[in-house]
Amino acid sequence: MKLTGTRSSAWSTVAVILGTVTAGTIAAGLLHNPQPEPVVIPGCAEVVQPEDMHRVNFAFVVAGDVDKSEVPWRFEAKARAMTDALIAALPTGAVVEPDPLAPAFGFDAVAVRQSLSGDAEAFGTITVGNRTGILTVTVGLSDQPAGPCFAGVVDERSTQADGTVVDTTNGTDTHRASASAPDGTRIDVNARGVLTHEQVVDIALAPGLRASAPA
């Protein structure tokens, strides 16, 4: 699968910016000032520290959007198969709450073809046990590796046996998992008010959501 420039291709540009900033910092003699202890994120070999993020002012350069002709979920059969895989990956007993003012929960091939990014998004309200909340699942493509971890953005990183990299973030009432699969699929799962850390990871790792999965 040949992929053109994506939003994730900004990693290489970020590395150049951060390298330049670091070199300038050393040259200016700022290292004589007391430096905070570096943030360590479990599973991350490279962590972008808060002070580095502040210095570049979050000026991440975007190299371009994905070529929508590369994404298989622009076709109805693939979008339906991904919707089925998503519903199957929900926890046992999960109920998708109907909303007459919103699209049906699942991936929409027409919306993908009309989008600028080529990403597919499923959004809806679900109930699991006595908890009801919002679940958003976004699937995209990238030809870039997972990249470094950003302090304050990623809490933990794990690498699966097949090479899939999963970054997780846990808030008071929010759990998020972002998976970077070997076939280039990027799956972002964000649950607010519902689902556990383990449950969002299970969805992010659902094989049926990947670009290489048969429709």
SETOR-623176 format. One record per residue (C-alpha): x, z, y; residue number from 1. Coordinates in nm, 4 decimals. Example, Ala and Ser with C-alpha at 12.3 -4.5 7.8 and 13.67 -1.06 7.14 Angstrom:
node px 1.2300&pz 0.7800&py -0.4500&seq 1
node px 1.3670&pz 0.7140&py -0.1060&seq 2
% end
This chain:
node px 0.0000&pz 0.0000&py 0.0000&seq 1
node px 0.1537&pz -0.1113&py 0.3263&seq 2
node px 0.0624&pz 0.1011&py 0.6246&seq 3
node px 0.1137&pz 0.0258&py 0.9885&seq 4
node px 0.1868&pz 0.2777&py 1.2649&seq 5
node px -0.0225&pz 0.5915&py 1.2566&seq 6
node px -0.0718&pz 0.9000&py 1.4615&seq 7
node px 0.1423&pz 1.0868&py 1.2093&seq 8
node px 0.4358&pz 0.8592&py 1.2877&seq 9
node px 0.4870&pz 1.0753&py 1.5975&seq 10
node px 0.7040&pz 1.3098&py 1.3861&seq 11
node px 1.0157&pz 1.0981&py 1.4307&seq 12
node px 0.9622&pz 1.0866&py 1.8066&seq 13
node px 0.9047&pz 1.4616&py 1.8182&seq 14
node px 1.2320&pz 1.5152&py 1.6342&seq 15
node px 1.4177&pz 1.3108&py 1.8954&seq 16
node px 1.2517&pz 1.4989&py 2.1828&seq 17
node px 1.3225&pz 1.8372&py 2.0312&seq 18
node px 1.6824&pz 1.7413&py 1.9546&seq 19
node px 1.7350&pz 1.6356&py 2.3140&seq 20
node px 1.5747&pz 1.9528&py 2.4476&seq 21
node px 1.7869&pz 2.1708&py 2.2205&seq 22
node px 2.1067&pz 1.9967&py 2.3253&seq 23
node px 2.0137&pz 2.0401&py 2.6908&seq 24
node px 1.9407&pz 2.4050&py 2.6359&seq 25
node px 2.2828&pz 2.4652&py 2.4869&seq 26
node px 2.4537&pz 2.2712&py 2.7642&seq 27
node px 2.2750&pz 2.4775&py 3.0260&seq 28
node px 2.4055&pz 2.7973&py 2.8733&seq 29
node px 2.0613&pz 2.9399&py 2.8118&seq 30
node px 2.1692&pz 3.0672&py 2.4742&seq 31
node px 2.3360&pz 3.3569&py 2.6544&seq 32
node px 1.9870&pz 3.4973&py 2.7138&seq 33
node px 1.8331&pz 3.7110&py 2.4406&seq 34
node px 1.6548&pz 3.4825&py 2.1957&seq 35
node px 1.3420&pz 3.5838&py 2.0046&seq 36
node px 1.3578&pz 3.6114&py 1.6298&seq 37
node px 1.2757&pz 3.2726&py 1.4772&seq 38
node px 0.9319&pz 3.2365&py 1.3243&seq 39
node px 0.9446&pz 3.1946&py 0.9471&seq 40
node px 0.6522&pz 3.0231&py 0.7738&seq 41
node px 0.6287&pz 3.0585&py 0.3951&seq 42
node px 0.6966&pz 2.7268&py 0.2221&seq 43
node px 0.8285&pz 2.5540&py 0.5363&seq 44
node px 1.1882&pz 2.4339&py 0.5336&seq 45
node px 1.1671&pz 2.3362&py 0.9013&seq 46
node px 0.9705&pz 2.5273&py 1.1649&seq 47
node px 0.9226&pz 2.4173&py 1.5261&seq 48
node px 0.9528&pz 2.7399&py 1.7230&seq 49
node px 0.7095&pz 2.8406&py 2.0018&seq 50
node px 0.9745&pz 2.8047&py 2.2724&seq 51
node px 1.0504&pz 2.4497&py 2.1613&seq 52
node px 0.6827&pz 2.3598&py 2.1657&seq 53
node px 0.6591&pz 2.5015&py 2.5178&seq 54
node px 0.9613&pz 2.3067&py 2.6435&seq 55
node px 0.8301&pz 1.9704&py 2.5331&seq 56
node px 0.4901&pz 2.0702&py 2.6746&seq 57
node px 0.3191&pz 1.9310&py 2.3661&seq 58
node px 0.4143&pz 1.5794&py 2.4786&seq 59
node px 0.3904&pz 1.4220&py 2.1362&seq 60
node px 0.4179&pz 1.0456&py 2.1521&seq 61
node px 0.1646&pz 0.8492&py 1.9508&seq 62
node px 0.3047&pz 0.5322&py 1.7965&seq 63
node px -0.0328&pz 0.3706&py 1.7302&seq 64
node px -0.3512&pz 0.3924&py 1.5282&seq 65
node px -0.3840&pz 0.3053&py 1.1635&seq 66
node px -0.4743&pz -0.0522&py 1.0811&seq 67
node px -0.8348&pz -0.0178&py 0.9676&seq 68
node px -0.7908&pz -0.3085&py 0.7270&seq 69
node px -0.5765&pz -0.0721&py 0.5160&seq 70
node px -0.8357&pz 0.2013&py 0.4647&seq 71
node px -1.0497&pz 0.1650&py 0.1504&seq 72
node px -1.3279&pz 0.3928&py 0.2800&seq 73
node px -1.4436&pz 0.1188&py 0.5162&seq 74
node px -1.6272&pz -0.0144&py 0.2105&seq 75
node px -1.9595&pz 0.1378&py 0.1086&seq 76
node px -1.8677&pz 0.1882&py -0.2585&seq 77
node px -1.5543&pz 0.3848&py -0.1739&seq 78
node px -1.7325&pz 0.5951&py 0.0903&seq 79
node px -2.0060&pz 0.6827&py -0.1608&seq 80
node px -1.7502&pz 0.7738&py -0.4273&seq 81
node px -1.5696&pz 0.9997&py -0.1804&seq 82
node px -1.8983&pz 1.1653&py -0.0838&seq 83
node px -1.9719&pz 1.2337&py -0.4503&seq 84
node px -1.6202&pz 1.3762&py -0.4953&seq 85
node px -1.6612&pz 1.5993&py -0.1901&seq 86
node px -1.9935&pz 1.7396&py -0.3058&seq 87
node px -1.8489&pz 1.7999&py -0.6532&seq 88
node px -1.5565&pz 1.9888&py -0.4947&seq 89
node px -1.7855&pz 2.2336&py -0.3123&seq 90
node px -1.8028&pz 2.5836&py -0.4623&seq 91
node px -2.0557&pz 2.6455&py -0.7360&seq 92
node px -2.3926&pz 2.7227&py -0.5820&seq 93
node px -2.3102&pz 2.5690&py -0.2423&seq 94
node px -2.6103&pz 2.4216&py -0.0619&seq 95
node px -2.5883&pz 2.1521&py 0.2037&seq 96
node px -2.8425&pz 2.2447&py 0.4696&seq 97
node px -3.0561&pz 1.9500&py 0.5877&seq 98
node px -3.0366&pz 1.8609&py 0.9552&seq 99
node px -3.2860&pz 1.6004&py 1.0816&seq 100
node px -3.0798&pz 1.5532&py 1.3984&seq 101
node px -2.7506&pz 1.4805&py 1.2200&seq 102
node px -2.6274&pz 1.2170&py 0.9736&seq 103
node px -2.6416&pz 1.2982&py 0.6056&seq 104
node px -2.3462&pz 1.5029&py 0.4813&seq 105
node px -2.0876&pz 1.2574&py 0.3550&seq 106
node px -1.8605&pz 0.9692&py 0.4491&seq 107
node px -2.0055&pz 0.6683&py 0.6301&seq 108
node px -1.8348&pz 0.3313&py 0.5846&seq 109
node px -2.0134&pz 0.1869&py 0.8896&seq 110
node px -1.8839&pz 0.4701&py 1.1089&seq 111
node px -1.5309&pz 0.4056&py 0.9804&seq 112
node px -1.5501&pz 0.0367&py 1.0696&seq 113
node px -1.6742&pz 0.1266&py 1.4169&seq 114
node px -1.4096&pz 0.3929&py 1.4778&seq 115
node px -1.0770&pz 0.3454&py 1.6519&seq 116
node px -0.8785&pz 0.5618&py 1.4109&seq 117
node px -1.0021&pz 0.4375&py 1.0752&seq 118
node px -1.0532&pz 0.7978&py 0.9644&seq 119
node px -1.3550&pz 0.8993&py 0.7575&seq 120
node px -1.5332&pz 1.2223&py 0.8460&seq 121
node px -1.7966&pz 1.4288&py 0.6704&seq 122
node px -1.9618&pz 1.7036&py 0.8743&seq 123
node px -2.2420&pz 1.9427&py 0.7963&seq 124
node px -2.3808&pz 2.2922&py 0.7528&seq 125
node px -2.3425&pz 2.4533&py 0.4129&seq 126
node px -2.4463&pz 2.7834&py 0.2593&seq 127
node px -2.2520&pz 2.9662&py -0.0090&seq 128
node px -2.4059&pz 3.2953&py -0.1181&seq 129
node px -2.4994&pz 3.4872&py 0.1969&seq 130
node px -2.2686&pz 3.2872&py 0.4270&seq 131
node px -2.3670&pz 2.9791&py 0.6250&seq 132
node px -2.1268&pz 2.7768&py 0.8367&seq 133
node px -1.9869&pz 2.4418&py 0.9385&seq 134
node px -1.7661&pz 2.2295&py 0.7132&seq 135
node px -1.5725&pz 1.9308&py 0.8438&seq 136
node px -1.3637&pz 1.7095&py 0.6160&seq 137
node px -1.1548&pz 1.4279&py 0.7642&seq 138
node px -0.9674&pz 1.1718&py 0.5541&seq 139
node px -0.7044&pz 0.9364&py 0.6951&seq 140
node px -0.3907&pz 0.7425&py 0.6027&seq 141
node px -0.0289&pz 0.7808&py 0.7066&seq 142
node px 0.3038&pz 0.6314&py 0.6023&seq 143
node px 0.4925&pz 0.9365&py 0.7297&seq 144
node px 0.5968&pz 1.2550&py 0.5473&seq 145
node px 0.4261&pz 1.5845&py 0.6203&seq 146
node px 0.6836&pz 1.6704&py 0.8886&seq 147
node px 0.7876&pz 2.0159&py 1.0124&seq 148
node px 0.5599&pz 2.3164&py 1.0431&seq 149
node px 0.4577&pz 2.4258&py 1.3937&seq 150
node px 0.4640&pz 2.7988&py 1.4622&seq 151
node px 0.1181&pz 2.9230&py 1.5510&seq 152
node px -0.0431&pz 2.6169&py 1.3937&seq 153
node px 0.0497&pz 2.6529&py 1.0258&seq 154
node px 0.0415&pz 2.9876&py 0.8432&seq 155
node px 0.1687&pz 2.8708&py 0.5056&seq 156
node px 0.2816&pz 2.5550&py 0.3253&seq 157
node px 0.2740&pz 2.4847&py -0.0461&seq 158
node px 0.3888&pz 2.1827&py -0.2462&seq 159
node px 0.1960&pz 2.0849&py -0.5570&seq 160
node px 0.3429&pz 1.9511&py -0.8799&seq 161
node px 0.2531&pz 1.5923&py -0.7837&seq 162
node px 0.4272&pz 1.6256&py -0.4445&seq 163
node px 0.1154&pz 1.6890&py -0.2365&seq 164
node px 0.1960&pz 1.9117&py 0.0616&seq 165
node px -0.0769&pz 2.1542&py 0.1725&seq 166
node px -0.0650&pz 2.3386&py 0.5047&seq 167
node px -0.3109&pz 2.6230&py 0.5563&seq 168
node px -0.4288&pz 2.8202&py 0.8572&seq 169
node px -0.6494&pz 3.1281&py 0.8361&seq 170
node px -0.8410&pz 3.2757&py 1.1283&seq 171
node px -1.0905&pz 3.5563&py 1.1567&seq 172
node px -1.3808&pz 3.3363&py 1.0537&seq 173
node px -1.2109&pz 3.0009&py 1.0000&seq 174
node px -1.0074&pz 2.8566&py 0.7153&seq 175
node px -0.8299&pz 2.5234&py 0.7284&seq 176
node px -0.6270&pz 2.3224&py 0.4772&seq 177
node px -0.4481&pz 1.9946&py 0.5433&seq 178
node px -0.3159&pz 1.8008&py 0.2441&seq 179
node px -0.0600&pz 1.5188&py 0.2594&seq 180
node px -0.0813&pz 1.3314&py -0.0714&seq 181
node px 0.1903&pz 1.1044&py -0.2169&seq 182
node px -0.0314&pz 0.7955&py -0.1801&seq 183
node px -0.0447&pz 0.8458&py 0.1989&seq 184
node px -0.3877&pz 1.0093&py 0.2124&seq 185
node px -0.4256&pz 1.2901&py 0.4655&seq 186
node px -0.7161&pz 1.5262&py 0.3955&seq 187
node px -0.8090&pz 1.7900&py 0.6523&seq 188
node px -1.0669&pz 2.0547&py 0.5590&seq 189
node px -1.1948&pz 2.2915&py 0.8264&seq 190
node px -1.4543&pz 2.5573&py 0.7407&seq 191
node px -1.6030&pz 2.7835&py 1.0065&seq 192
node px -1.8150&pz 3.0803&py 0.9011&seq 193
node px -1.8136&pz 2.9793&py 0.5361&seq 194
node px -1.5714&pz 2.9203&py 0.2436&seq 195
node px -1.2550&pz 3.1056&py 0.1548&seq 196
node px -0.8900&pz 3.0073&py 0.1789&seq 197
node px -0.8880&pz 2.9072&py -0.1884&seq 198
node px -1.2091&pz 2.7051&py -0.1535&seq 199
node px -1.0843&pz 2.4899&py 0.1351&seq 200
node px -0.7602&pz 2.4255&py -0.0550&seq 201
node px -0.9603&pz 2.3158&py -0.3602&seq 202
node px -1.1477&pz 2.0620&py -0.1479&seq 203
node px -0.8288&pz 1.9330&py 0.0145&seq 204
node px -0.6815&pz 1.8737&py -0.3319&seq 205
node px -0.9868&pz 1.6944&py -0.4731&seq 206
node px -0.8427&pz 1.3770&py -0.6322&seq 207
node px -1.1566&pz 1.1753&py -0.5609&seq 208
node px -1.0920&pz 1.1951&py -0.1863&seq 209
node px -0.7642&pz 1.0047&py -0.2075&seq 210
node px -0.7186&pz 0.6419&py -0.1105&seq 211
node px -0.5817&pz 0.5561&py -0.4553&seq 212
node px -0.8806&pz 0.7036&py -0.6419&seq 213
node px -1.1056&pz 0.4338&py -0.7895&seq 214
node px -1.4402&pz 0.3774&py -0.6210&seq 215
% end
